[in-house]
């Protein structure tokens, strides 16, 4: 279990510069994943989304980084 990898799905609309910075700053891999989305009248609509894949510790750091950068982007 020590080598278990986790996916952090990146919210659609996240600026590419933030995604790039996270992928370069942390020991993670940028991957494409298919996930069901439920919104408005679209139930279980499957979409390909970007995600960061890596070990739990790196994903937790990347999650905090993405949260802060997206918040800064929205507030600016």
Backbone as CSV, one residue per row, in Angstrom:
resi,resn,N_x,N_y,N_z,CA_x,CA_y,CA_z,C_x,C_y,C_z
1,UNK,0.808,-1.206,0.000,0.000,0.000,0.000,0.850,1.269,0.000
2,UNK,2.110,1.142,0.315,2.968,2.319,0.381,3.098,3.002,-0.978
3,UNK,2.973,2.234,-2.055,3.110,2.800,-3.390,1.777,3.157,-4.020
4,UNK,0.708,3.160,-3.222,-0.618,3.466,-3.764,-0.649,4.903,-4.282
5,UNK,-1.262,5.079,-5.464,-1.376,6.407,-6.054,-2.817,6.878,-6.001
6,UNK,-2.972,8.186,-5.914,-4.275,8.815,-5.824,-4.435,9.814,-6.957
7,UNK,-5.687,10.068,-7.352,-5.986,11.070,-8.367,-6.635,12.280,-7.719
8,UNK,-6.195,13.449,-8.120,-6.815,14.703,-7.721,-7.399,15.315,-8.991
9,UNK,-8.719,15.232,-9.132,-9.373,15.762,-10.327,-9.324,17.280,-10.271
10,UNK,-8.899,17.877,-11.370,-8.770,19.331,-11.463,-10.105,19.898,-11.928
11,UNK,-10.630,20.896,-11.208,-11.920,21.458,-11.606,-11.893,22.017,-13.021
12,UNK,-12.902,21.713,-13.826,-12.978,22.302,-15.165,-12.933,23.835,-15.059
13,UNK,-12.204,24.448,-15.965,-12.083,25.906,-15.957,-10.856,26.413,-15.230
14,UNK,-10.098,25.523,-14.605,-8.869,25.934,-13.928,-7.875,26.442,-14.973
15,UNK,-7.312,27.634,-14.758,-6.350,28.166,-15.736,-5.176,27.209,-15.978
16,UNK,-4.775,27.136,-17.235,-3.678,26.235,-17.609,-2.395,26.538,-16.867
17,UNK,-2.142,27.804,-16.574,-0.903,28.159,-15.872,-0.875,27.548,-14.474
18,UNK,-2.012,27.499,-13.811,-2.083,26.899,-12.473,-1.851,25.393,-12.563
19,UNK,-2.452,24.753,-13.561,-2.265,23.311,-13.756,-0.791,23.014,-14.022
20,UNK,-0.190,23.800,-14.913,1.231,23.607,-15.244,2.105,23.781,-14.007
21,UNK,1.857,24.848,-13.254,2.667,25.105,-12.062,2.560,23.961,-11.057
22,UNK,1.365,23.430,-10.857,1.181,22.318,-9.917,1.903,21.063,-10.411
23,UNK,1.807,20.800,-11.708,2.438,19.605,-12.274,3.968,19.682,-12.168
24,UNK,4.518,20.879,-12.270,5.969,21.041,-12.184,6.473,21.124,-10.750
25,UNK,5.661,21.658,-9.851,6.081,21.892,-8.469,6.088,20.623,-7.619
26,UNK,5.192,19.689,-7.923,5.043,18.495,-7.098,5.385,17.240,-7.888
27,UNK,5.672,16.167,-7.169,6.009,14.889,-7.797,4.714,14.165,-8.173
28,UNK,4.057,14.689,-9.217,2.780,14.158,-9.687,2.825,14.061,-11.207
29,UNK,1.886,13.298,-11.739,1.766,13.128,-13.186,0.416,13.694,-13.612
30,UNK,0.396,14.452,-14.700,-0.848,14.973,-15.252,-1.462,13.893,-16.130
31,UNK,-2.693,13.482,-15.803,-3.355,12.392,-16.528,-4.771,12.809,-16.912
32,UNK,-5.349,12.050,-17.820,-6.736,12.236,-18.222,-7.548,11.101,-17.609
33,UNK,-8.669,11.450,-16.962,-9.543,10.448,-16.348,-10.974,10.689,-16.803
34,UNK,-11.752,9.627,-16.865,-13.166,9.744,-17.217,-13.975,9.603,-15.943
35,UNK,-14.806,10.595,-15.669,-15.622,10.600,-14.460,-17.045,11.025,-14.811
36,UNK,-18.048,10.462,-14.104,-19.425,10.917,-14.310,-19.635,12.274,-13.643
37,UNK,-20.354,13.145,-14.317,-20.693,14.451,-13.769,-22.210,14.558,-13.679
38,UNK,-22.689,15.101,-12.592,-24.119,15.330,-12.417,-24.345,16.825,-12.193
39,UNK,-25.008,17.462,-13.136,-25.335,18.867,-12.999,-26.515,19.195,-13.892
40,UNK,-27.298,20.171,-13.484,-28.491,20.599,-14.218,-29.288,19.381,-14.683
41,UNK,-29.492,19.250,-15.978,-30.261,18.109,-16.491,-29.358,17.002,-17.029
42,UNK,-28.089,17.051,-16.714,-27.128,16.048,-17.180,-26.822,15.097,-16.020
43,UNK,-27.411,13.933,-16.021,-27.187,12.961,-14.960,-26.272,11.863,-15.492
44,UNK,-25.198,11.614,-14.751,-24.199,10.605,-15.118,-23.607,10.830,-16.507
45,UNK,-23.477,12.079,-16.886,-22.804,12.425,-18.135,-21.310,12.225,-17.901
46,UNK,-20.669,11.365,-18.662,-19.250,11.092,-18.472,-18.402,12.076,-19.269
47,UNK,-17.389,12.605,-18.612,-16.480,13.572,-19.231,-15.045,13.181,-18.951
48,UNK,-14.196,13.504,-19.909,-12.769,13.347,-19.673,-12.284,14.594,-18.955
49,UNK,-11.629,14.386,-17.835,-11.132,15.483,-17.021,-9.642,15.309,-16.783
50,UNK,-8.967,16.403,-16.492,-7.562,16.336,-16.122,-7.453,16.044,-14.633
51,UNK,-6.424,15.308,-14.277,-6.177,14.997,-12.870,-4.678,14.944,-12.636
52,UNK,-4.299,15.153,-11.397,-2.919,14.950,-10.975,-2.878,13.609,-10.259
53,UNK,-1.902,12.782,-10.597,-1.788,11.450,-9.996,-0.451,11.349,-9.281
54,UNK,-0.514,10.864,-8.034,0.715,10.700,-7.273,0.450,10.104,-5.911
55,UNK,1.487,10.062,-5.120,1.378,9.536,-3.760,0.548,10.496,-2.899
56,UNK,-0.036,9.961,-1.847,-0.970,10.724,-1.015,-0.373,12.051,-0.518
57,UNK,0.862,12.012,-0.046,1.484,13.223,0.502,1.605,14.312,-0.564
58,UNK,2.010,13.920,-1.763,2.162,14.883,-2.856,0.801,15.414,-3.310
59,UNK,-0.191,14.546,-3.359,-1.531,14.970,-3.766,-2.108,15.950,-2.758
60,UNK,-1.883,15.700,-1.474,-2.374,16.628,-0.447,-1.735,18.009,-0.602
61,UNK,-0.425,18.046,-0.875,0.258,19.322,-1.091,-0.256,20.008,-2.359
62,UNK,-0.431,19.222,-3.418,-0.932,19.777,-4.682,-2.353,20.306,-4.511
63,UNK,-3.166,19.619,-3.725,-4.538,20.051,-3.475,-4.556,21.423,-2.796
64,UNK,-3.744,21.593,-1.785,-3.671,22.881,-1.076,-3.174,23.979,-2.019
65,UNK,-2.170,23.663,-2.827,-1.632,24.615,-3.796,-2.713,25.040,-4.795
66,UNK,-3.408,24.049,-5.378,-4.472,24.365,-6.344,-5.560,25.212,-5.700
67,UNK,-5.961,24.851,-4.491,-7.007,25.602,-3.793,-6.604,27.066,-3.632
68,UNK,-5.384,27.288,-3.154,-4.916,28.660,-2.926,-4.814,29.445,-4.240
69,UNK,-4.264,28.823,-5.278,-4.089,29.515,-6.560,-5.434,29.812,-7.230
70,UNK,-6.365,28.882,-7.159,-7.691,29.124,-7.753,-8.404,30.223,-6.976
71,UNK,-8.269,30.208,-5.644,-8.878,31.262,-4.820,-8.291,32.626,-5.179
72,UNK,-6.975,32.702,-5.333,-6.328,33.959,-5.727,-6.833,34.415,-7.095
73,UNK,-6.984,33.489,-8.023,-7.461,33.806,-9.371,-8.886,34.375,-9.319
74,UNK,-9.738,33.758,-8.526,-11.130,34.207,-8.419,-11.207,35.568,-7.748
75,UNK,-10.397,35.771,-6.716,-10.438,37.020,-5.961,-9.786,38.199,-6.689
76,UNK,-9.013,37.919,-7.734,-8.308,39.018,-8.420,-9.183,39.713,-9.441
